[in-house]
């Protein structure tokens, strides 16, 4: 599976920036969730990678090859990026069975595929099954219905799944009714059929040998690697122009020897007449220029040819070919025997899939998503979760490099969503594919992802492993968005003494000492923050000076947070000056510890027991804090309680920038 890189990707409509200068690297085999509030740009990002949306500027690389580059003019269409897309709507054909729904896209698919003799493949699979007649009988007898008759549908599925063969092979073997025959008859019949099949294999192989065609053990046709002539011509032109002094010397040779310059270039460079004409025109255009002008003209020409080479390589890769140094087209399709020995390669043709190939693919994905028994049903006969599995199978069937999912579980009920999350995680491991998943549900993102990409207003806020995003959020927005129940924000006045101790006053006069896990010099950090603000302002002013620059209409705003009080909820976006000693403390609910030995006196404002845990609102003076108590515990509303802030993961944020400064612990000093 490929890596994906987004480099300075921007998408805007007028002055509205849906995605603003996004840089992202997605490793192969990873499960990435694009997370953020509605309208933040996550779906636009997904659609740009898939090729369903064209970026305004930037680069997108899949496996190191550009599929979009605004500077080089590369924009590979979605159909050539070999990606799969799963939407909120399952979009299943109601008049088609599950099997027909999955087959539909494959039957209409036409692309570059390795050439395989499907008859050869089927016969080999027939022999495989016939070589194990006792296992076939066991599988059939395990599918006897209540009336004592063989359930043909289930028996066929059992044969297909055990031997990993097509429905055509399973039906042929089933029709022999081995389970009804005597042991000696079974052995004789199996041997007879195998001999018949082996003779058919020999005939197929002999047919290809007569034509001088190699057929490997899996039925793939092998051939000499073809040359990418357009790539070779471009590369020769590039290398010749790079050595422009030698190219110019050919004009002198032609003049001295009385030969046509075109023929000299063809003879010396071993290029075609068409390429030689291009080189001659370029040589004549720079012949009378000064040295500096020649160098400038050569560099400009080389830049154009470099871009052209990238476009050609990108085009071949998206038609499933790698180009080696000789310009040989090496198939890059991911099928069993894909290693190139330096000689023969799999023959590739632009074609449709055969019925045998389609059925094998359909049966494979049906096993992966566990819907083999539903193949003859219609979508209306399936539950929501089963329909979702069918939609996933249909997406997986063509073998996409990357699987994109845009909130695919949003139509399911809570219990089914939980079940399908587990299935998606299992599916990710079984397929070995790269998954990119859009959601606004932070619990979904936390439980599924290997990495979370959190976006707000088109700007990347954090790209990290789920627990790092939760424990070490980059800023106040990330801390507020991730976590349920939400984090508690508390405004604090901070004073750092000469011995570097950090003293806090918060919650209407309560005194604390904040002990960071790293050395903090708040005065130094303030200077660095102000310098960053100044540098950012200068960069913005420089961009505005460019006539092509479009100023962002949907302005980025300071990170907002809410502070709960008994009588009101105070938001941080109120118009006022922020003092230099104002900071924000972030306390996750699990770090509020209720006990009879607690140092801080509070009151139970409300309690919501759910069995596994109880969410508690605690009143401290006029402030309300949310805590979580694990276990089946309940509290009487209005009763007194005692608490402490525990752990070393209490967060200190800069009030002006919203950035995280440190994790640490709080020591209560009194009032």
C-alpha positions in Angstrom: 0.0 0.0 0.0 1.3 3.5 -0.8 2.2 6.5 1.3 0.3 9.8 0.7 1.9 13.3 0.9 0.1 16.6 0.8 2.5 19.5 0.3 1.2 23.1 0.8 -2.3 22.1 -0.4 -4.8 24.9 -0.5 -8.4 24.9 -1.7 -10.4 28.1 -1.8 -13.5 29.4 -3.4 -13.1 33.1 -3.9 -11.7 34.3 -0.5 -13.1 31.3 1.4 -10.3 28.9 2.3 -11.7 25.4 2.8 -8.2 24.1 3.3 -5.3 26.4 4.1 -1.7 25.4 3.2 -2.1 21.8 4.5 1.0 19.6 4.9 0.5 16.0 5.8 2.3 12.7 5.4 0.3 9.5 5.7 2.3 6.3 6.1 1.4 3.1 4.4 -0.9 0.6 6.3 -2.0 3.5 8.6 -5.6 4.3 9.6 -5.9 8.1 9.6 -9.0 10.0 10.8 -9.7 13.5 9.6 -11.4 15.1 12.6 -13.0 18.4 13.2 -16.2 20.4 13.5 -18.6 20.7 10.5 -17.2 22.9 7.7 -13.6 22.6 8.9 -12.3 21.2 5.6 -11.9 17.5 6.4 -14.2 16.2 3.6 -12.6 18.6 1.1 -9.2 17.2 2.1 -10.4 13.7 1.5 -12.0 14.6 -1.9 -8.8 16.3 -3.0 -6.6 13.2 -2.3 -9.2 11.0 -4.1 -9.3 13.3 -7.1 -12.9 14.3 -6.7 -11.9 17.9 -6.0 -9.2 19.9 -7.6 -6.9 21.9 -5.2 -6.2 25.5 -5.9 -2.5 25.0 -5.3 0.0 22.6 -3.9 1.1 19.0 -4.5 -0.4 15.6 -3.7 1.8 12.5 -4.0 0.7 8.9 -3.8 3.6 6.5 -3.3 6.0 9.3 -4.2 4.5 10.0 -7.6 2.5 13.3 -8.1 -1.2 12.8 -8.8 -1.7 16.6 -8.5 0.9 19.3 -8.9 -0.3 22.9 -9.6 3.1 24.0 -10.8 3.7 21.0 -13.2 0.1 20.9 -14.4 -0.4 17.3 -13.2 -4.0 16.3 -12.3 -4.6 12.5 -12.5 -8.3 11.8 -12.6 -10.0 9.9 -9.8 -10.5 6.9 -11.9 -6.7 6.5 -12.4 -5.7 7.0 -8.8 -6.8 3.4 -7.8 -8.6 4.5 -4.7 -11.9 3.3 -3.2 -14.5 5.7 -1.7 -17.2 4.8 0.9 -19.9 7.4 1.5 -22.6 7.9 4.2 -25.2 6.6 1.8 -24.6 2.9 1.0 -26.0 3.5 -2.6 -26.9 -0.2 -3.2 -29.0 -1.1 -6.1 -32.3 -2.3 -4.6 -33.2 -4.5 -7.5 -29.9 -6.4 -7.4 -28.7 -9.2 -5.1 -25.7 -8.6 -2.8 -23.5 -10.5 -5.3 -24.8 -8.5 -8.3 -24.2 -5.2 -6.3 -20.6 -6.2 -5.7 -20.1 -7.5 -9.2 -21.6 -4.4 -10.9 -18.5 -2.2 -10.6 -16.2 -5.0 -11.6 -18.2 -5.9 -14.7 -18.0 -2.3 -15.9 -14.3 -1.9 -14.9 -11.9 -1.5 -17.8 -8.2 -0.9 -16.9 -4.7 -2.1 -17.4 -4.6 -5.6 -15.9 -2.1 -8.5 -16.2 -3.2 -11.0 -18.8 -4.3 -14.3 -17.3 -5.8 -17.4 -18.8 -8.9 -17.8 -16.6 -9.5 -21.3 -17.9 -6.1 -22.3 -16.7 -6.7 -20.8 -13.3 -10.1 -22.5 -12.9 -8.8 -25.9 -13.9 -6.0 -25.6 -11.4 -8.5 -24.8 -8.7 -10.7 -27.7 -9.8 -7.7 -30.0 -9.3 -7.0 -28.5 -5.9 -10.6 -29.3 -4.7 -10.7 -32.7 -6.3 -7.5 -33.6 -4.6 -9.3 -33.3 -1.2 -12.6 -35.3 -1.8 -13.0 -36.2 1.8 -12.9 -32.6 2.9 -15.5 -31.7 0.2 -17.8 -34.5 1.7 -17.3 -33.2 5.2 -18.1 -29.6 4.2 -21.3 -30.8 2.4 -22.5 -33.0 5.2 -22.0 -30.1 7.7 -24.7 -28.3 5.8 -27.7 -30.6 6.1 -31.0 -28.9 6.8 -33.8 -30.0 9.3 -35.4 -32.2 6.7 -32.1 -34.2 6.2 -31.4 -32.6 2.8 -28.2 -30.8 1.7 -28.6 -27.0 1.8 -26.9 -26.4 -1.5 -26.4 -22.6 -0.9 -24.6 -23.1 2.4 -22.6 -26.1 1.0 -21.4 -24.1 -1.9 -20.3 -21.2 0.4 -18.5 -23.7 2.6 -16.5 -25.1 -0.4 -15.8 -21.6 -1.7 -14.6 -20.3 1.6 -12.5 -23.3 2.6 -10.7 -23.7 -0.7 -10.8 -20.0 -1.7 -12.2 -20.9 -5.2 -14.8 -19.4 -7.4 -18.5 -20.2 -7.5 -18.0 -21.9 -10.8 -15.5 -24.4 -9.4 -17.6 -25.0 -6.3 -20.7 -25.7 -8.4 -18.9 -28.2 -10.7 -17.5 -30.2 -7.7 -20.8 -30.1 -5.8 -22.7 -31.5 -8.8 -20.5 -34.7 -8.6 -22.4 -35.4 -5.3 -19.4 -37.1 -3.8 -21.3 -37.4 -0.4 -23.7 -39.9 -2.0 -21.0 -42.3 -3.3 -19.1 -45.2 -1.9 -15.5 -44.7 -0.8 -14.0 -46.7 -3.7 -16.2 -44.9 -6.2 -15.2 -41.5 -4.7 -11.5 -42.2 -5.1 -11.9 -43.5 -8.7 -14.0 -40.6 -9.7 -11.6 -38.0 -8.2 -8.6 -39.6 -9.9 -10.5 -39.7 -13.3 -11.5 -36.1 -13.1 -8.0 -35.0 -12.0 -6.5 -36.8 -15.0 -9.0 -35.1 -17.3 -8.2 -31.7 -15.8 -4.4 -32.2 -16.0 -4.7 -33.1 -19.7 -6.6 -29.9 -20.2 -3.8 -27.9 -18.5 -1.2 -29.6 -20.7 -3.2 -28.6 -23.8 -3.5 -25.0 -22.7 0.3 -24.8 -21.9 1.1 -26.5 -25.3 -1.0 -24.0 -27.1 1.0 -21.1 -25.7 4.3 -22.8 -26.2 3.5 -23.2 -29.9 3.0 -19.4 -30.1 6.3 -18.8 -28.2 4.4 -17.4 -25.2 5.4 -18.2 -21.6 2.7 -19.0 -19.1 3.6 -19.1 -15.4 2.3 -21.6 -12.8 -0.5 -19.2 -11.8 -1.8 -18.8 -15.4 -0.3 -15.3 -16.0 1.1 -14.7 -19.5 4.8 -13.4 -19.4 6.4 -11.2 -22.0 9.4 -9.0 -22.7 9.2 -5.6 -21.0 7.9 -2.9 -23.4 9.7 0.4 -23.7 8.1 3.7 -22.8 9.3 5.5 -25.9 7.8 8.9 -24.9 9.7 8.8 -21.6 13.0 7.7 -23.3 12.7 10.5 -25.9 12.1 13.1 -23.2 15.0 11.8 -21.1 17.4 11.8 -24.0 16.4 15.4 -24.9 16.8 16.4 -21.3 20.3 14.9 -21.0 21.4 16.4 -24.4 20.2 19.9 -23.4 21.9 19.5 -20.1 25.2 19.1 -21.9 24.4 22.1 -24.2 28.1 22.8 -25.0 28.4 19.4 -26.7 25.1 20.0 -28.5 26.4 23.3 -29.9 29.6 21.6 -31.0 27.5 19.5 -33.4 26.6 22.7 -35.3 30.4 23.3 -35.8 30.9 19.7 -36.9 28.1 20.0 -39.5 29.6 23.3 -40.8 33.2 21.9 -41.1 32.1 18.5 -42.7 29.4 20.1 -44.9 26.8 17.8 -43.4 23.2 18.8 -42.4 23.1 19.6 -38.7 20.0 17.5 -38.2 21.8 14.4 -39.4 24.9 15.1 -37.2 22.7 15.4 -34.2 20.9 12.1 -35.1 24.2 10.3 -35.6 25.9 11.7 -32.4 22.9 11.3 -30.0 21.2 8.3 -31.5 17.8 10.0 -31.3 14.8 10.0 -33.8 14.5 12.6 -36.5 11.6 14.2 -34.5 13.7 14.5 -31.3 16.8 15.7 -33.3 14.6 18.5 -34.8 13.7 19.7 -31.3 17.4 19.7 -30.3 18.4 21.5 -33.4 15.8 24.3 -32.9 17.0 24.7 -29.3 20.7 24.8 -30.3 20.0 27.4 -33.0 18.0 29.5 -30.5 20.8 29.8 -28.0 23.8 29.8 -30.4 24.3 33.6 -30.5 23.4 34.3 -26.9 25.9 35.4 -24.2 27.2 32.7 -21.7 24.8 33.9 -19.0 21.9 34.0 -21.3 22.7 30.5 -22.5 22.7 29.2 -19.0 19.4 30.9 -18.2 17.8 29.5 -21.4 19.1 26.0 -20.6 17.9 26.1 -17.0 14.4 27.2 -18.2 14.3 24.4 -20.8 15.5 21.8 -18.3 12.8 22.9 -15.8 10.2 22.4 -18.6 11.5 18.9 -19.5 11.8 17.9 -15.8 8.1 18.8 -15.4 7.3 16.8 -18.5 9.2 13.7 -17.2 7.3 13.9 -14.0 4.0 14.0 -15.9 4.9 11.0 -18.0 6.1 9.0 -14.9 2.9 9.9 -13.1 0.8 8.8 -16.1 2.6 5.4 -16.3 2.3 4.8 -12.6 -1.4 5.4 -12.6 -1.6 2.9 -15.4 0.1 0.4 -13.1 3.6 0.6 -14.6 6.9 1.6 -13.0 9.6 2.9 -15.3 13.2 1.8 -14.7 16.3 3.6 -15.7 16.2 2.0 -19.2 12.6 3.2 -19.7 11.3 -0.3 -19.4 7.7 -0.6 -18.3 7.6 -2.8 -15.2 4.0 -3.7 -14.1 3.3 -2.5 -10.5 0.0 -4.3 -10.1 -0.2 -6.0 -6.7 -0.9 -9.7 -7.6 0.7 -12.8 -6.3 3.7 -13.3 -8.6 4.8 -9.6 -8.9 8.6 -9.8 -8.5 10.5 -9.0 -11.6 13.5 -11.2 -12.4 15.0 -8.6 -14.8 13.8 -10.6 -17.9 10.2 -11.6 -18.3 7.3 -9.5 -16.9 3.6 -10.0 -16.7 1.9 -8.9 -19.9 -0.5 -6.0 -19.3 -3.5 -5.1 -21.4 -6.3 -2.6 -21.2 -9.2 -5.0 -20.8 -12.2 -6.1 -18.8 -12.1 -8.8 -16.1 -13.2 -12.3 -17.0 -16.2 -13.9 -15.2 -13.8 -16.2 -13.3 -11.7 -13.2 -12.1 -14.8 -11.3 -11.0 -16.2 -14.2 -9.1 -12.9 -14.8 -7.3 -12.6 -11.2 -6.3 -16.3 -11.1 -5.1 -15.8 -14.3 -3.1 -12.6 -12.9 -1.5 -14.2 -9.7 -0.3 -17.3 -11.5 0.9 -15.1 -13.6 3.2 -13.2 -10.5 4.4 -16.4 -8.7 5.5 -18.3 -11.8 6.5 -21.3 -11.6 4.1 -20.9 -14.9 2.2 -24.3 -16.2 3.4 -26.1 -13.1 2.2 -25.0 -13.2 -1.5 -28.4 -14.1 -2.9 -30.4 -11.6 -0.7 -31.5 -8.2 -1.8 -30.5 -5.0 0.2 -34.0 -4.6 1.6 -33.6 -8.0 3.3 -30.5 -6.8 5.2 -30.0 -4.8 8.4 -28.1 -1.5 8.3 -24.9 -3.1 9.4 -25.1 -5.8 6.8 -25.8 -3.2 4.1 -22.7 -1.3 5.3 -20.6 -4.5 4.9 -21.9 -4.9 1.3 -20.9 -1.3 0.5 -17.4 -2.0 2.0 -17.1 -5.2 0.0 -18.1 -3.4 -3.2 -15.4 -0.7 -2.5 -12.7 -3.3 -1.7 -13.5 -5.5 -4.8 -11.4 -3.6 -7.4 -8.4 -3.7 -5.0 -7.9 0.1 -4.4 -4.5 1.3 -3.1 -6.3 3.5 -0.5 -9.7 3.3 1.0 -11.4 6.6 1.8 -14.5 6.8 4.1 -16.6 9.8 4.6 -18.6 9.3 7.8 -19.8 5.8 6.8 -21.3 4.9 10.1 -23.4 8.1 10.7 -26.7 6.4 9.5 -26.4 3.5 12.1 -27.8 3.4 15.6 -25.4 3.7 18.6 -25.1 -0.1 19.2 -24.5 -0.9 15.6 -21.9 1.9 15.2 -19.9 0.4 18.1 -20.0 -3.0 16.4 -19.0 -1.6 13.0 -16.1 0.3 14.5 -14.6 -3.0 15.7 -15.2 -4.5 12.2 -13.5 -1.6 10.5 -10.5 -1.9 12.8 -10.3 -5.7 12.0 -10.8 -5.0 8.3 -7.9 -2.6 8.4 -5.6 -5.2 9.8 -6.8 -8.0 7.5 -6.6 -6.0 4.2 -3.3 -4.3 5.0 -4.7 -1.2 3.3 -4.3 2.5 4.0 -7.5 3.9 5.4 -8.4 7.6 5.5 -11.6 8.2 7.5 -13.6 11.4 7.9 -15.6 11.9 11.1 -16.7 14.7 13.4 -17.2 12.1 16.2 -14.1 12.3 18.4 -14.8 9.0 20.1 -14.8 7.3 16.6 -11.5 9.0 15.8 -9.9 8.0 19.1 -10.9 4.3 18.9 -10.1 3.7 15.2 -7.1 5.8 14.2 -3.4 5.1 14.3 -3.2 8.9 13.8 -5.7 11.7 14.2 -5.5 14.8 11.9 -7.5 17.5 13.6 -8.5 20.4 11.4 -10.2 23.7 12.3 -11.2 26.4 9.7 -9.1 24.6 7.1 -5.9 24.8 9.2 -4.2 21.7 10.7 -4.2 21.9 14.5 -2.5 18.6 15.4 -1.5 15.4 13.7 -0.6 12.7 16.2 -1.5 9.3 17.7 -4.9 9.4 19.5 -3.5 9.3 23.1 -1.0 12.0 22.3 -3.8 14.2 21.0 -5.7 13.6 24.2 -2.8 13.9 26.7 -0.7 16.5 25.0 -3.0 18.7 22.9 -1.2 21.4 20.9 -3.6 24.1 22.0 -6.8 25.0 23.7 -9.0 24.1 20.7 -7.6 20.5 20.5 -8.0 20.0 24.2 -11.6 21.2 24.1 -12.6 19.2 21.0 -11.1 15.9 22.1 -12.5 14.2 25.2 -15.9 13.2 26.6 -16.8 14.6 29.1 -15.1 17.7 28.0 -12.0 19.2 29.7 -12.4 21.8 32.5 -10.8 25.2 31.6 -9.9 27.5 34.5 -8.5 31.0 34.2 -5.6 31.5 36.5 -3.3 34.4 37.5 0.3 33.2 37.5 3.4 34.4 39.2 6.8 32.7 38.7 9.3 33.4 41.5 13.1 33.7 41.1 13.5 30.1 42.1 11.2 29.2 39.2 8.2 28.1 41.3 4.9 28.7 39.6 2.2 30.0 41.9 -1.5 30.2 40.7 -4.5 32.0 42.0 -7.8 30.7 40.5 -11.4 29.7 41.3 -12.1 32.8 43.3 -9.0 33.1 45.4 -7.8 29.5 45.8 -4.0 29.2 45.8 -2.0 26.5 44.1 1.6 25.6 43.0 1.9 24.3 39.5 4.7 21.7 39.2 5.5 21.3 35.4 7.1 18.1 34.1 9.6 20.1 32.2 11.6 23.3 33.1 9.5 26.4 32.4 10.7 30.0 32.1 7.5 31.9 31.6 9.2 35.2 31.0 11.3 33.7 28.2 8.3 32.0 26.7 6.4 35.3 26.6 9.2 37.0 24.6 9.3 34.1 22.1 5.5 34.2 21.8 5.5 38.0 21.1 8.3 37.4 18.5 6.2 34.7 16.8 3.2 37.1 16.7 5.4 39.8 15.1 7.0 37.4 12.6 3.5 36.0 11.6 2.3 39.6 11.1 5.3 40.4 8.9 4.7 37.2 6.8 1.0 38.2 6.3 2.0 41.7 5.2 4.5 40.3 2.8 1.8 38.0 1.3 -0.6 40.9 1.0 2.0 42.8 -1.1 1.7 40.1 -3.7 -1.0 41.1 -6.2 -2.0 37.4 -6.7 -2.6 36.9 -3.0 -6.2 36.4 -1.9 -6.7 37.4 1.7 -8.6 34.8 3.7 -12.2 35.8 4.2 -13.0 33.2 6.8 -10.5 34.7 9.3 -8.8 32.4 11.8 -9.9 33.4 15.3 -8.3 33.0 18.7 -9.1 29.7 20.4 -12.3 30.0 22.4 -13.1 28.1 25.5 -16.0 28.1 28.0 -15.9 28.4 31.8 -19.0 27.0 33.6 -20.4 29.0 36.5 -23.5 28.4 38.6 -25.4 31.4 37.1 -23.8 31.6 33.6 -21.3 30.2 31.1 -18.5 32.6 30.4 -16.7 32.4 27.0 -13.2 33.5 26.3 -14.1 35.6 23.3 -15.3 38.6 25.4 -13.7 41.9 24.3 -11.0 42.8 26.9 -7.3 43.2 27.3 -5.5 40.1 28.5 -2.8 40.7 31.1 0.6 39.0 30.7 0.1 37.0 33.9 -3.2 35.4 32.7 -3.0 31.7 31.8 -5.4 28.8 31.4 -5.4 25.5 33.3 -6.9 22.5 31.7 -8.0 19.6 33.9 -9.5 16.4 32.5 -12.5 15.1 34.4 -10.6 11.9 35.5 -8.1 14.0 37.4 -10.7 15.4 39.8 -10.5 12.9 42.7 -13.3 12.9 45.3 -12.5 11.5 48.7 -13.1 12.2 52.4 -9.4 13.2 52.7 -9.6 15.8 50.0 -8.1 19.3 50.6 -10.6 21.3 48.6 -14.2 21.8 49.9 -16.9 21.5 47.2 -20.6 20.7 46.7 -22.3 18.1 44.5 -24.2 20.2 41.9 -25.5 17.2 40.0 -24.6 13.5 39.4 -25.3 11.3 36.4 -24.6 7.6 37.2 -24.4 5.3 34.2 -23.3 2.0 35.9 -19.7 1.9 34.7 -19.0 5.5 35.7 -20.7 8.5 37.2 -20.3 12.0 35.8 -20.4 14.6 38.6 -20.7 18.4 38.4 -19.0 19.9 41.4 -19.5 23.5 42.6 -16.4 25.4 43.8 -17.5 28.8 44.9 -19.3 30.1 41.8 -17.5 27.7 39.4 -18.7 24.3 38.1 -16.2 21.5 37.3 -16.9 18.2 35.7 -15.5 15.0 37.2 -15.7 11.3 36.5 -15.9 8.6 39.2 -15.5 5.1 37.9 -17.8 2.4 39.2 -21.4 2.2 40.2 -21.4 5.3 42.5 -24.1 7.9 43.1 -24.0 11.2 45.0 -26.8 13.2 46.6 -27.3 16.6 44.9 -26.5 19.4 47.3 -24.2 17.4 49.6 -20.7 18.5 50.6 -17.7 16.8 49.1 -13.9 17.0 49.3 -11.6 16.7 46.3 -8.0 17.1 45.0 -6.6 17.6 41.5 -4.4 14.6 40.9 -1.9 13.3 38.3 0.9 14.8 36.3 -1.2 15.5 33.2 -2.8 18.8 34.2 -2.3 21.2 31.3 -1.0 24.8 31.3 -1.9 26.9 28.3 -0.8 30.4 27.2 -3.8 32.7 27.4 -2.9 34.8 24.4 -1.7 32.2 21.9 -3.7 29.3 23.2 -0.7 27.0 22.9 0.1 24.2 25.4 3.1 25.1 27.6 3.4 22.0 29.8 1.9 19.1 31.6 2.2 19.1 35.3 0.6 18.7 38.7 -1.2 21.0 41.1 -0.5 21.4 44.9 -3.2 23.0 46.9 -1.8 25.8 49.1 -5.1 27.1 50.6 -7.1 30.3 50.3 
